Amino acid sequence: MVFLDNSIVTLALPTIQTSLHAHLSDLQWTIDAYTLPFAAFLLTAGTLGDRFGRKRLFLSGLVLFLLGSLACGFAPTISWFLFARVLQGVGAAALSPGSLAVLASAFPDARARAKVIGLWAGISGIALAAGPLIGGLLIQFAGWPVIFFINVPVGLVALALGWPTLVESRNPDAQRIDLLGQILVIGGLTCLTIGLIESSSLGWTSPAILGFLIAALVLVVAFLLVETRVREPLLPLGLFKNPVFSVANLASLVLGGTVLATVFFMAQYFQSVQGYTVLATGLLTLPITMGTFVSAPIAGRLAARTSPRLPIVLGTLLSAGGMFLLMDLQPTTSYVSMWWKLAMLGIGFGLMLPALTISVLAGTPPNRTGLGSSVASTSRQIGVTLGIAVLGDFVLQGFSNNIVSQLVQRGVPRSISAAIASKVAAAGAQASQVPLSGRLPISPAVLHQVIGQAFVDALHGSFLITGIALFVTSLLVILLFPKKQRPTTESVKSTDPQVVNAELAVSAGSKG
């Protein structure tokens, strides 16, 4: 459910936007309202399970996720929907590490545990790959609420089976909960995300935006100071003294910000600019997910046998190349000239994912592997949150400016062009599908053409930014990663890369 919901929702965004009368910034919040609490609570979730019970954490997360799913499906307004997404995000933060911690404690034999966790990882991979197709089918024939309602029977079955059969387990030596650190990191991330997303409508010089950004800076600095002073910090900063650990987490952040943002924009491009149905969009975005699904096992084997450095560098360069090639995208670009560029992105992402996880573990002391893997997962989720916020704001600002520029080129006075742009830009690419009425200085057909072209031109800037970020990441890996590095943890010696990834993720729930 957790993996499926991430990939399905991106396809539903244009439909949700129309149904709930949302703006483009609301669509950014549709993603970030889920990923922000997911990222913020991920580090604490494992400790909560250790102290209060892993079964209890898992089932509590399941109940929250189900309540959030129901509230999403019944949401009458965008505000209701966003609150429900927050509930889902908190539930997911407990479910993701909680499910692995429950498995780890239920199978004490290492060989049996590896097989079961390999099954867990395989199902997660299938959910990632099948998400666009399943989501397209459900939305096309039953409407967007059903992508949330489908969680209910699955979750109720898991709850009914898990309550009587799962065995409770705790860690008697669990660390204390860093409550102050948790509050500060939630506040800092929330203020930063609000400032980034709402700057498109209020302006960077707005007192409210400046206030949120200053508050974010103060809270993050306070968090770092607290983490250096508490006995059992939420995030031990000493881990970042290792350059491999630091660069791997930075690369995870870049990867998180790149993957979902690309799908976020391409789903809107296919549906709102080229006019495809949501089912067709799901099929058209499959090269990204299938490329990831196919290349990840190859990267796991390559990293385990040689060094994580090679697949990370190949993945970042391939993904960066795909981003740069997508800068020739136009409203009428044929899919024949596009699908292989999307596949490049997917293959690059897949090469990076397992290798980054292994790198984080190789740069973490053996007794802190659980914390290391949870930090990597948190970095990816923060990357998703900030990527959607930053790139979404960039596209929205560029979209409005492009509309003005193109209308002026067609002889429309700048003041009238700016007025038109302010009315349609908030809708994003979806504005090109909205019937226009009233007295216009140009025909509605021409204005729709302007809107589509302006949105695509704005996407070019986002592709350039992500391409550069990926390329710089590859340079950092080349410079700071050792050529002969081999993973040092026992779990990495597994020959099955899916098991490797899953075993590393277990420690995120059990804190080692």
C-alpha positions in Angstrom: 0.0 0.0 0.0 2.8 2.5 0.9 4.7 2.0 -2.3 1.6 1.8 -4.5 0.2 5.0 -3.1 3.3 7.0 -4.0 3.2 6.0 -7.7 -0.5 6.0 -8.2 -1.2 9.5 -6.8 1.0 11.2 -9.3 -1.2 9.9 -12.1 -4.4 11.1 -10.4 -3.2 14.7 -9.9 -4.8 16.3 -12.9 -8.1 14.5 -12.2 -7.9 15.5 -8.5 -7.1 19.0 -9.5 -10.3 19.2 -11.6 -12.5 17.5 -9.1 -11.4 19.5 -6.1 -10.8 22.8 -7.9 -7.1 22.9 -6.9 -4.3 25.0 -8.0 -0.9 23.8 -9.1 0.6 24.6 -5.7 -2.2 22.4 -4.1 -0.9 19.6 -6.3 2.6 20.1 -4.8 1.0 19.8 -1.4 -0.8 16.6 -2.4 2.7 15.0 -2.7 4.4 16.9 0.2 1.6 16.5 2.7 2.4 12.8 2.5 6.2 12.8 2.1 6.9 15.5 4.7 5.5 13.6 7.8 6.9 10.4 6.3 10.4 11.9 6.3 10.0 13.7 9.6 8.8 10.7 11.6 10.9 8.0 9.9 13.9 8.4 12.2 11.8 8.2 15.3 9.6 5.3 14.2 12.2 2.7 14.8 12.8 3.9 18.3 9.1 3.9 19.1 8.8 0.3 17.9 11.8 -0.7 20.0 10.5 1.0 23.1 6.7 0.4 22.9 6.5 -2.7 20.7 7.1 -3.4 17.0 3.7 -5.1 16.6 2.0 -2.1 18.2 3.9 0.4 16.0 3.0 -1.6 12.8 -0.7 -2.0 13.7 -1.0 1.7 14.8 0.6 2.8 11.5 -1.8 0.5 9.6 -4.9 2.1 11.4 -3.6 5.6 10.7 -3.0 4.8 7.0 -6.4 3.3 6.6 -8.1 6.3 8.3 -6.1 8.6 6.0 -7.1 6.6 2.9 -10.8 6.8 3.8 -10.6 10.5 4.4 -8.8 11.0 1.1 -11.5 9.1 -0.9 -14.3 11.1 0.8 -12.6 14.4 0.7 -15.0 17.2 -0.5 -12.4 19.9 -0.5 -8.6 20.2 -1.2 -8.0 21.2 2.5 -9.7 18.0 3.7 -7.7 16.0 1.2 -4.4 17.4 2.3 -5.1 16.7 6.0 -5.9 13.2 5.1 -2.6 12.9 3.2 -0.8 13.9 6.4 -2.5 11.1 8.2 -1.4 8.7 5.5 2.2 10.0 5.7 2.3 9.5 9.5 0.9 6.0 9.1 3.4 5.2 6.3 6.3 6.3 8.6 5.3 3.7 11.1 4.3 1.0 8.5 7.5 1.0 6.4 10.1 0.3 9.1 7.5 -1.4 11.3 6.7 -4.1 8.8 10.3 -5.0 8.4 10.9 -4.9 12.2 8.0 -7.3 12.7 9.5 -9.7 10.0 13.0 -9.5 11.5 11.7 -10.4 15.0 9.4 -13.1 13.7 12.2 -15.0 11.8 15.2 -15.2 14.1 17.0 -17.7 11.7 19.1 -15.6 9.4 18.5 -17.7 6.3 14.7 -17.8 6.7 14.7 -14.1 7.5 16.6 -13.3 4.3 14.1 -15.3 2.2 11.1 -13.6 3.8 12.5 -10.1 3.5 13.4 -10.9 -0.1 9.8 -11.6 -0.7 8.9 -8.3 1.0 11.3 -6.4 -1.3 10.0 -8.2 -4.4 6.4 -7.2 -3.6 7.6 -3.7 -3.1 9.3 -3.7 -6.4 6.2 -5.1 -8.2 4.1 -2.3 -6.5 6.5 0.3 -7.8 6.5 -1.1 -11.4 2.7 -1.8 -11.5 1.6 1.4 -9.8 1.1 3.5 -13.0 -0.8 0.7 -14.8 -3.0 -0.2 -11.8 -3.6 3.4 -11.0 -4.5 4.2 -14.6 -7.0 1.4 -14.7 -8.7 2.3 -11.4 -8.9 6.0 -12.1 -10.1 5.5 -15.7 -13.0 3.2 -14.9 -13.8 4.0 -11.3 -12.6 7.5 -10.5 -9.7 8.8 -8.4 -11.2 8.1 -4.9 -11.0 4.4 -5.6 -7.2 4.5 -5.5 -7.5 5.3 -1.8 -10.6 3.1 -1.1 -8.7 0.0 -2.4 -6.4 0.3 0.6 -9.3 -0.4 3.0 -10.0 -4.1 2.3 -6.2 -4.8 2.0 -5.6 -3.0 5.3 -8.5 -4.6 7.1 -7.4 -8.1 6.2 -3.8 -7.3 7.4 -5.3 -5.9 10.6 -7.6 -8.9 11.2 -4.7 -11.3 10.6 -2.0 -9.3 12.4 -3.8 -8.5 15.6 -4.1 -12.1 16.9 -1.1 -13.7 15.1 1.8 -11.3 15.2 4.1 -11.6 18.2 5.0 -8.5 20.1 8.7 -7.7 20.5 10.7 -4.9 22.1 14.4 -3.9 22.5 15.2 -3.7 26.2 18.2 -1.5 25.4 16.3 0.9 23.1 17.5 4.4 23.1 15.6 7.3 24.5 13.3 9.3 22.2 14.8 12.6 21.3 11.6 14.6 21.6 13.1 18.0 21.3 15.0 17.0 18.2 11.9 15.5 16.6 9.9 18.7 17.3 12.6 20.9 15.8 13.1 18.9 12.7 9.3 18.7 12.0 9.0 22.5 12.5 12.0 23.2 10.3 11.0 21.0 7.4 7.4 22.2 7.6 8.4 25.9 7.6 10.8 25.4 4.7 8.3 23.5 2.6 5.6 26.1 3.2 8.0 28.9 2.3 9.1 27.2 -0.9 5.6 26.2 -2.2 3.7 29.3 -1.3 6.4 31.7 -2.6 4.9 31.2 -6.1 1.7 32.9 -5.0 2.9 35.3 -2.3 6.3 36.2 -3.8 9.8 35.7 -2.3 9.8 39.1 -0.7 6.4 38.6 1.1 6.7 39.0 4.9 5.0 35.7 5.4 7.4 33.8 3.1 10.4 35.5 4.6 9.1 34.6 8.0 8.7 31.0 7.2 12.2 30.8 5.6 13.8 32.5 8.6 11.9 30.3 11.0 13.1 27.2 9.0 16.7 28.4 9.3 16.4 29.0 13.0 14.7 25.7 13.7 17.2 23.7 11.6 20.2 25.4 13.4 18.6 24.8 16.7 18.1 21.1 15.8 21.8 20.8 14.9 22.8 22.4 18.2 20.5 20.1 20.1 21.8 17.0 18.3 25.4 17.9 19.5 24.3 18.1 23.1 21.8 15.3 23.8 23.1 11.9 25.0 21.0 9.9 22.5 20.4 12.2 19.5 17.8 11.6 16.8 20.6 12.2 14.2 24.2 11.7 15.4 26.1 14.3 13.4 29.4 12.4 13.8 28.2 10.0 11.1 28.6 12.8 8.5 32.4 13.0 9.2 32.7 10.0 6.8 32.7 11.5 3.3 31.1 8.3 1.8 28.2 8.5 4.2 27.7 12.2 3.6 27.9 12.0 -0.2 25.7 8.9 -0.3 23.0 10.7 1.7 23.3 13.8 -0.5 22.9 11.6 -3.6 19.9 9.9 -2.0 18.4 13.4 -1.4 19.0 14.3 -5.1 17.6 11.0 -6.2 14.4 11.4 -4.2 13.9 14.9 -5.5 14.4 13.8 -9.1 12.3 10.6 -9.4 8.9 11.7 -8.2 9.3 15.3 -9.5 9.9 13.8 -13.0 6.8 11.6 -12.8 4.8 14.5 -11.3 5.5 16.7 -14.3 5.3 14.0 -17.0 1.9 12.9 -15.8 0.6 16.5 -16.2 2.3 16.8 -19.6 0.7 13.6 -21.0 -2.8 14.3 -19.6 -3.0 18.1 -19.7 -0.8 19.1 -22.7 -1.1 16.1 -25.0 -4.6 15.1 -23.9 -4.1 11.5 -23.1 -6.4 9.6 -20.7 -5.1 8.7 -17.2 -4.9 5.0 -18.3 -2.8 5.9 -21.3 -0.6 8.1 -19.1 0.0 5.2 -16.8 1.2 3.1 -19.8 3.3 6.0 -21.2 5.2 6.5 -17.9 6.0 2.8 -17.6 9.5 3.1 -19.1 10.6 5.0 -16.0 9.3 2.4 -13.5 10.2 -0.6 -15.6 13.7 0.7 -16.2 14.1 1.1 -12.4 12.7 -2.4 -11.7 14.9 -4.1 -14.3 18.2 -2.3 -13.5 18.0 -2.3 -9.7 18.9 -6.1 -9.4 21.8 -5.6 -11.8 23.1 -2.7 -9.7 22.8 -4.7 -6.5 25.0 -7.5 -7.9 27.5 -5.1 -9.4 27.8 -3.1 -6.2 28.2 -6.3 -4.1 30.9 -7.8 -6.3 32.9 -4.7 -7.1 32.1 -1.3 -5.6 28.9 0.8 -5.2 30.9 3.7 -6.9 30.5 2.3 -10.5 26.7 1.8 -10.5 26.1 5.2 -8.8 28.3 7.0 -11.3 26.6 5.2 -14.2 23.2 5.8 -12.8 23.7 9.6 -12.2 25.2 10.1 -15.6 22.5 8.2 -17.4 19.8 10.0 -15.5 21.4 13.4 -16.1 21.6 12.5 -19.8 18.0 11.6 -19.9 17.1 14.9 -18.2 19.2 17.0 -20.7 17.6 15.1 -23.7 14.1 15.8 -22.4 14.8 19.5 -22.8 13.8 19.2 -26.4 10.2 18.3 -25.3 7.4 20.1 -27.1 3.6 20.0 -26.9 3.5 17.8 -30.0 6.5 15.6 -29.4 5.8 12.0 -30.5 6.1 9.2 -28.0 8.5 7.3 -30.4 11.2 10.0 -29.8 10.5 10.2 -26.1 10.1 6.7 -24.5 13.7 5.8 -24.6 14.7 9.0 -22.8 12.2 8.1 -20.0 13.8 4.6 -20.0 17.2 6.2 -19.5 15.9 7.9 -16.5 14.4 4.8 -15.0 17.5 2.7 -15.6 19.7 5.4 -14.1 17.4 5.6 -11.0 17.5 1.8 -10.7 21.3 1.7 -10.8 21.5 4.3 -8.0 19.0 2.9 -5.5 20.6 -0.2 -4.2 24.2 1.0 -4.6 23.4 4.1 -2.5 22.0 2.0 0.3 25.1 -0.2 0.3 27.3 2.8 0.3 25.6 4.3 3.3 26.1 1.0 5.2 29.7 0.8 4.1 30.2 4.3 5.5 28.5 3.6 8.8 30.1 1.9 11.8 28.9 -1.7 12.1 27.0 -1.0 15.4 25.1 1.9 13.8 23.9 0.2 10.6 20.3 0.5 11.6 20.6 4.3 12.1 22.6 4.6 8.9 19.9 3.0 6.7 17.1 5.0 8.3 19.1 8.2 7.7 19.3 7.2 4.0 15.6 6.5 3.8 14.9 9.9 5.4 17.2 11.6 3.0 15.3 10.2 0.1 11.9 11.3 1.5 13.3 14.8 2.3 14.5 14.9 -1.3 11.0 14.1 -2.6 9.5 16.8 -0.4 12.0 19.5 -1.3 12.2 18.4 -5.0 8.4 18.8 -5.5 8.5 22.2 -3.6 11.5 23.7 -5.3 10.9 22.4 -8.8 7.1 23.0 -8.6 7.7 26.6 -7.6 10.3 27.0 -10.4 7.9 25.6 -13.0 5.0 27.7 -11.8 7.0 30.9 -11.9 8.4 30.1 -15.3 4.9 29.1 -16.6 3.4 32.5 -15.7 6.4 34.4 -17.2 6.3 32.3 -20.4 2.5 33.0 -20.9 3.2 36.8 -20.6 6.1 36.6 -23.0 4.3 34.6 -25.7 1.2 36.7 -25.5 3.3 39.9 -25.9 4.9 38.3 -28.9 1.4 37.9 -30.4 0.6 41.5 -30.0 -1.3 41.4 -26.7 -0.4 44.4 -24.4 1.8 43.4 -21.5 -0.7 44.6 -18.9 -3.5 42.4 -20.4 -1.0 39.5 -20.8 0.0 39.7 -17.2 -3.7 39.7 -16.1 -4.4 36.6 -18.3 -1.3 34.8 -16.9 -2.3 35.5 -13.3 -5.7 33.9 -13.9 -4.5 30.8 -15.7 -1.0 30.1 -14.3 -2.2 28.7 -11.0 -4.0 25.9 -12.8 -0.7 24.7 -14.3 -0.9 22.6 -17.5 -4.5 21.8 -16.7 -5.4 25.3 -17.8 -4.9 24.2 -21.4 -7.8 21.8 -21.1 -10.2 24.3 -19.4 -12.9 25.9 -21.7 -12.2 29.7 -21.9 -15.0 32.3 -22.2 -15.4 36.0 -22.1 -13.7 38.7 -24.2 -10.2 37.7 -25.1 -7.7 39.6 -27.2 -6.8 36.4 -29.0 -8.9 33.3 -29.9 -9.3 30.6 -27.2 -7.6 28.1 -29.5 -4.5 30.3 -29.7 -4.5 30.9 -26.0 -4.7 27.1 -25.3 -1.7 26.7 -27.6 0.1 29.4 -25.7 -0.7 27.7 -22.3 0.6 24.3 -23.5 3.8 25.8 -24.9 4.4 27.9 -21.8 4.1 24.9 -19.5 6.5 22.8 -21.6 9.0 25.6 -21.8 8.9 25.8 -18.0 9.5 22.1 -17.8 12.7 22.6 -19.7 14.1 24.6 -16.8 13.3 21.9 -14.3 14.9 19.2 -16.4 18.0 21.4 -16.7 18.2 21.9 -12.9 17.7 18.2 -12.1 20.2 17.2 -14.8 22.9 19.5 -13.4 22.2 18.2 -9.9 22.6 14.6 -11.0 25.8 15.5 -12.9 27.3 17.3 -9.9 26.4 14.3 -7.8 28.3 12.0 -10.1 31.4 14.2 -9.8 31.2 14.1 -6.0 31.0 10.3 -6.1 33.9 10.1 -8.5 36.1 12.4 -6.3 35.1 11.1 -2.8 34.2 7.5 -3.1 37.1 4.9 -3.0 37.5 2.9 -6.2 38.0 -0.4 -4.4 35.4 0.0 -1.7 33.6 -3.2 -0.6 30.7 -3.4 1.7 31.6 -4.5 5.2 28.3 -5.7 6.6 27.3 -9.3 6.6 24.0 -8.5 5.0 25.7 -7.2 1.9 27.3 -10.5 1.2 24.0 -11.9 0.1 24.0 -12.8 -3.6 20.4 -11.6 -4.0 20.3 -7.8 -4.4 16.6 -7.7 -3.4 17.5 -9.4 -0.2 20.4 -7.0 0.3 18.2 -4.0 0.0 15.5 -5.4 2.2 17.9 -6.6 4.9 19.5 -3.1 5.0 16.0 -1.6 5.3 15.2 -3.9 8.3 17.6 -2.0 10.5 15.6 1.2 9.8 12.8 -0.3 11.9 14.8 -2.1 14.5 17.6 0.6 15.0 20.2 -2.1 14.7 
